[in-house]
Amino acid sequence: MQMGKRIFLFMAMNILVVLTLSVVTSVLGIQPYLTAQGLNMGALIGFCLVWGMGGAFISLLMSKTMAKWSMGVKIIDPNTMNLEEREVVNMVHRYARSAGLPKMPEVGIYESPEVNAFATGPSRSNSLVAVSTGLLRQMDKRSVEGVIGHEVAHIANGDMVTMTLLQGIVNAFVMALARIVAYAIQNALRSNDDREGGGALGGFAYMATVFVLEMVFMLLGSIVLMWFSRQREFRADAGGAKYAGKDAMVGALKSLQRVSELNYQVAEQTEAKPAFASMKISATSRGVLANLFRTHPTLEERIARLERPAGIPA
């Protein structure tokens, strides 16, 4: 049921993005970038910027709403009589004040056995911190403080906006480069056609070539995005240590390590290993190639970074 809801929301979100950006390109008067005279670079750049950057920022603007709907996040009333929920709200607000956020984030909780928490929102003054029931059940108070400090640090550092901007730039670059390379291939084949009677790329073949090139270039672009994401995680760990205390942040990571190792063992015994393996949190490295596409550093790396004596470079 929950998976079906997420798929529906994902499809609805993409339809909304396509419709919105179609209207924007029409209003801006962006002409077709591929004409009988050749490739119109001005139109191509405008097209790629609108679709590459626009989609990323529309997703960011709707991130809080989508998180609430897809994850079933219940926003906690700051005046709740539930002591556990009030304690979570107090932690978030305490660290938000320490971070100098202009407005307190919304605080939410969602039903899930996984040990997880996340921060989202379009700006430092419009954000959400949500924790899973699994995290609250399986972690002690100091470890929960470390996790929440980490998520507040993401907001304070502007990581959502930064990663969205970077994603938009990569999207636009990939779209433009794929179309330029496909056009160059088309011209090369046309030249061969003049000399040898071969065939140039038709409309469908051109778009198929663009699609394949976009997949290849986006794969390469993802390596850059994932590297940058891992650096932001290290920085959020440092922020969590600043707000909640170094011992709390290290304790949170070690708790995650214990829980993930235990869950992985259970997953192996119950033949549910693939499902667990898809979780963002992992206690071990999985090889050089796999690590290139990780959004988070390994827990060992994060713990080692925090425990490194002051003055020793990271």
C-alpha positions as CSV (number, residue, x, y, z in Angstrom):
1,M,0.0,0.0,0.0
2,Q,2.8,2.4,1.0
3,M,4.9,1.5,-2.0
4,G,1.9,2.0,-4.3
5,K,1.3,5.5,-2.8
6,R,5.0,6.4,-3.4
7,I,4.9,5.3,-7.0
8,F,1.7,7.3,-7.6
9,L,3.2,10.4,-6.0
10,F,6.4,9.9,-8.0
11,M,4.4,9.7,-11.3
12,A,2.2,12.7,-10.3
13,M,5.3,14.7,-9.5
14,N,6.9,14.0,-12.8
15,I,3.8,14.9,-14.7
16,L,3.6,18.2,-12.8
17,V,7.2,19.0,-13.6
18,V,6.8,18.2,-17.3
19,L,3.6,20.3,-17.6
20,T,5.1,23.2,-15.6
21,L,8.3,23.3,-17.6
22,S,6.4,23.0,-20.9
23,V,4.5,26.1,-20.0
24,V,7.7,27.9,-18.9
25,T,9.5,27.1,-22.2
26,S,6.4,28.3,-24.1
27,V,6.2,31.6,-22.1
28,L,9.9,32.3,-22.5
29,G,9.5,31.7,-26.2
30,I,12.4,29.1,-26.4
31,Q,12.5,28.0,-30.0
32,P,13.4,24.4,-31.1
33,Y,17.1,23.9,-30.8
34,L,17.4,21.6,-33.8
35,T,16.5,23.3,-37.0
36,A,17.1,22.8,-40.7
37,Q,20.0,25.2,-40.5
38,G,21.6,23.3,-37.8
39,L,22.0,23.4,-34.0
40,N,20.7,26.6,-32.4
41,M,23.1,27.0,-29.4
42,G,21.1,29.8,-27.8
43,A,17.9,27.8,-27.9
44,L,19.7,24.6,-26.8
45,I,21.2,26.4,-23.7
46,G,17.9,27.9,-22.8
47,F,16.1,24.5,-23.2
48,C,18.7,22.6,-21.1
49,L,18.8,25.2,-18.3
50,V,15.0,25.3,-18.0
51,W,14.6,21.5,-18.0
52,G,17.7,20.7,-16.1
53,M,17.6,23.4,-13.4
54,G,13.8,23.8,-13.4
55,G,13.0,20.1,-12.6
56,A,15.5,20.1,-9.8
57,F,14.2,23.2,-8.1
58,I,10.5,22.3,-8.5
59,S,11.3,19.1,-6.7
60,L,13.1,21.1,-4.0
61,L,10.1,23.4,-3.5
62,M,7.8,20.4,-3.1
63,S,10.2,18.4,-1.0
64,K,8.5,18.9,2.3
65,T,5.0,18.1,1.0
66,M,6.2,15.1,-0.9
67,A,8.1,13.8,2.1
68,K,5.0,14.1,4.3
69,W,2.8,12.4,1.8
70,S,5.1,9.6,0.7
71,M,6.6,8.7,4.1
72,G,3.4,9.3,6.1
73,V,5.1,11.8,8.3
74,K,3.0,13.1,11.2
75,I,4.0,16.6,12.2
76,I,4.4,16.8,16.0
77,D,2.6,19.6,17.8
78,P,5.3,21.4,19.9
79,N,2.8,21.4,22.8
80,T,2.1,17.6,22.6
81,M,1.5,15.8,25.8
82,N,3.5,12.8,24.5
83,L,6.8,13.0,26.4
84,E,8.8,11.1,23.7
85,E,7.6,13.3,20.9
86,R,8.0,16.5,23.0
87,E,11.6,15.5,23.7
88,V,12.3,15.1,20.0
89,V,10.8,18.5,19.3
90,N,12.9,20.1,22.1
91,M,16.1,18.5,20.7
92,V,15.4,19.9,17.2
93,H,14.5,23.3,18.4
94,R,17.5,23.5,20.8
95,Y,20.0,22.6,18.0
96,A,18.2,24.9,15.5
97,R,18.7,27.8,17.9
98,S,22.4,26.9,18.3
99,A,22.7,26.8,14.5
100,G,21.1,30.2,14.2
101,L,18.2,29.1,12.0
102,P,15.8,32.0,11.3
103,K,12.8,29.8,11.9
104,M,12.3,26.5,13.8
105,P,12.0,23.5,11.5
106,E,8.8,21.4,11.5
107,V,9.4,18.2,13.4
108,G,7.8,14.9,12.3
109,I,7.7,11.2,13.0
110,Y,6.8,8.4,10.8
111,E,6.2,4.7,11.3
112,S,9.0,2.5,10.0
113,P,11.2,-0.2,11.5
114,E,14.3,1.1,9.8
115,V,16.7,3.3,11.8
116,N,16.5,6.5,9.8
117,A,16.0,10.3,10.0
118,F,16.1,13.0,7.3
119,A,16.0,16.7,6.8
120,T,14.3,18.4,3.8
121,G,12.8,21.7,2.7
122,P,13.6,24.5,0.3
123,S,15.4,26.8,2.7
124,R,16.8,27.3,6.2
125,S,13.5,29.0,7.2
126,N,11.3,26.4,5.6
127,S,12.5,23.0,6.6
128,L,11.5,19.7,8.2
129,V,13.3,17.2,10.4
130,A,11.7,13.7,10.6
131,V,12.7,10.6,12.5
132,S,11.5,7.0,12.2
133,T,9.8,5.1,15.0
134,G,12.5,2.5,14.5
135,L,15.3,5.0,15.3
136,L,13.5,6.1,18.5
137,R,13.0,2.4,19.6
138,Q,16.5,1.2,18.8
139,M,18.7,4.1,19.9
140,D,19.5,5.6,23.3
141,K,18.8,9.3,24.0
142,R,22.4,10.5,23.4
143,S,22.6,8.7,20.0
144,V,19.2,10.2,19.0
145,E,20.6,13.6,19.9
146,G,23.6,13.0,17.6
147,V,21.4,12.0,14.7
148,I,19.1,15.1,15.2
149,G,22.2,17.3,15.5
150,H,23.4,15.9,12.2
151,E,20.1,16.6,10.4
152,V,19.9,20.2,11.8
153,A,23.4,20.7,10.5
154,H,22.2,19.7,7.0
155,I,19.6,22.5,7.2
156,A,22.1,25.1,8.7
157,N,24.6,24.2,6.0
158,G,22.0,24.7,3.2
159,D,22.7,21.2,1.9
160,M,19.3,20.8,0.3
161,V,19.7,23.9,-1.8
162,T,23.4,23.2,-2.6
163,M,22.8,19.7,-3.8
164,T,19.7,20.8,-5.8
165,L,21.8,23.5,-7.5
166,L,24.6,21.1,-8.3
167,Q,22.1,18.5,-9.6
168,G,20.5,21.1,-11.8
169,I,23.9,22.2,-13.2
170,V,24.8,18.5,-13.9
171,N,21.4,17.9,-15.5
172,A,21.7,20.9,-17.8
173,F,25.3,20.0,-18.8
174,V,24.4,16.4,-19.5
175,M,21.4,17.4,-21.6
176,A,23.4,19.9,-23.6
177,L,26.5,17.7,-24.1
178,A,24.4,14.7,-25.2
179,R,22.6,16.7,-27.8
180,I,25.8,18.3,-29.1
181,V,27.6,15.0,-29.4
182,A,24.5,13.4,-31.0
183,Y,24.4,16.2,-33.6
184,A,28.1,15.8,-34.3
185,I,27.5,12.0,-34.9
186,Q,24.6,12.9,-37.2
187,N,26.9,15.3,-39.2
188,A,29.6,12.7,-39.4
189,L,27.2,10.1,-40.7
190,R,25.8,12.7,-43.2
191,S,29.4,13.3,-44.4
192,N,29.8,9.5,-44.9
193,D,26.5,9.5,-46.7
194,D,27.9,12.0,-49.2
195,R,31.0,9.9,-49.8
196,E,29.8,6.3,-49.5
197,G,26.0,6.4,-49.8
198,G,25.4,5.7,-46.1
199,G,22.5,7.0,-44.0
200,A,22.5,9.9,-41.6
201,L,20.6,9.8,-38.3
202,G,16.9,10.3,-38.7
203,G,14.7,12.0,-36.1
204,F,14.0,8.8,-34.0
205,A,17.6,7.7,-34.3
206,Y,18.9,11.1,-33.2
207,M,16.7,11.1,-30.1
208,A,17.6,7.5,-29.3
209,T,21.3,8.5,-29.5
210,V,20.6,11.5,-27.2
211,F,18.9,9.2,-24.7
212,V,21.9,6.7,-24.6
213,L,24.4,9.6,-24.3
214,E,22.4,11.1,-21.5
215,M,22.5,7.8,-19.6
216,V,26.2,7.6,-20.0
217,F,27.0,11.2,-19.2
218,M,24.6,11.2,-16.2
219,L,26.3,8.1,-14.9
220,L,29.6,10.0,-15.0
221,G,27.9,13.1,-13.5
222,S,26.6,11.0,-10.7
223,I,30.1,10.3,-9.6
224,V,30.7,14.0,-9.1
225,L,27.3,14.4,-7.3
226,M,27.9,11.5,-5.0
227,W,31.4,12.7,-4.1
228,F,30.0,16.1,-3.2
229,S,27.2,14.5,-1.2
230,R,29.7,12.5,0.9
231,Q,31.6,15.7,1.7
232,R,28.4,17.3,2.9
233,E,27.8,14.3,5.1
234,F,31.2,14.7,6.7
235,R,30.4,18.4,7.3
236,A,27.0,17.5,8.8
237,D,28.7,15.1,11.1
238,A,31.0,17.9,12.3
239,G,27.9,20.1,12.8
240,G,26.2,17.3,14.8
241,A,29.3,17.1,17.0
242,K,29.2,20.8,17.5
243,Y,25.5,21.0,18.4
244,A,25.0,17.7,20.3
245,G,28.5,17.0,21.4
246,K,31.2,14.9,19.8
247,D,30.5,11.9,22.1
248,A,26.8,12.0,21.0
249,M,27.7,12.2,17.3
250,V,30.2,9.4,17.5
251,G,27.8,7.3,19.6
252,A,25.1,7.8,17.0
253,L,27.3,6.5,14.3
254,K,28.4,3.5,16.3
255,S,24.8,2.8,17.2
256,L,24.0,2.9,13.5
257,Q,26.9,0.5,12.9
258,R,25.7,-2.0,15.5
259,V,22.1,-1.9,14.3
260,S,23.0,-2.2,10.6
261,E,25.3,-5.1,11.3
262,L,22.6,-6.9,13.3
263,N,19.9,-6.2,10.7
264,Y,22.2,-7.4,7.9
265,Q,22.8,-10.7,9.8
266,V,19.0,-11.1,10.3
267,A,18.4,-10.2,6.6
268,E,20.9,-13.0,5.5
269,Q,19.2,-15.5,7.8
270,T,15.7,-14.7,6.5
271,E,16.8,-14.3,2.8
272,A,15.9,-10.7,2.9
273,K,19.4,-9.4,2.2
274,P,18.6,-7.5,-1.1
275,A,15.9,-5.4,0.7
276,F,18.2,-4.4,3.5
277,A,21.1,-3.8,1.1
278,S,19.1,-1.0,-0.5
279,M,19.1,1.0,2.7
280,K,21.2,4.1,2.7
281,I,23.0,3.2,5.9
282,S,25.6,0.5,5.6
283,A,28.3,-0.6,8.1
284,T,30.8,-1.8,5.5
285,S,32.5,-0.8,2.3
286,R,31.4,-2.6,-0.8
287,G,34.4,-2.0,-3.2
288,V,35.9,0.9,-4.9
289,L,33.4,1.0,-7.8
290,A,30.4,0.8,-5.5
291,N,31.8,3.5,-3.2
292,L,31.9,5.9,-6.2
293,F,28.1,6.0,-6.2
294,R,27.5,6.2,-2.5
295,T,25.5,9.2,-1.1
296,H,27.0,8.6,2.3
297,P,30.6,7.7,3.4
298,T,30.9,4.4,5.2
299,L,30.2,4.5,8.9
300,E,33.8,3.5,9.5
301,E,35.0,6.6,7.6
302,R,32.7,8.9,9.4
303,I,33.6,7.6,12.8
304,A,37.3,7.8,12.0
305,R,36.9,11.4,10.7
306,L,35.3,12.5,14.0
307,E,37.7,10.7,16.2
308,R,40.8,12.1,14.4
309,P,42.8,14.3,16.8
310,A,42.5,18.0,16.2
311,G,45.2,19.4,13.9
312,I,45.5,16.3,11.8
313,P,44.1,17.0,8.3
314,A,41.1,15.0,7.1
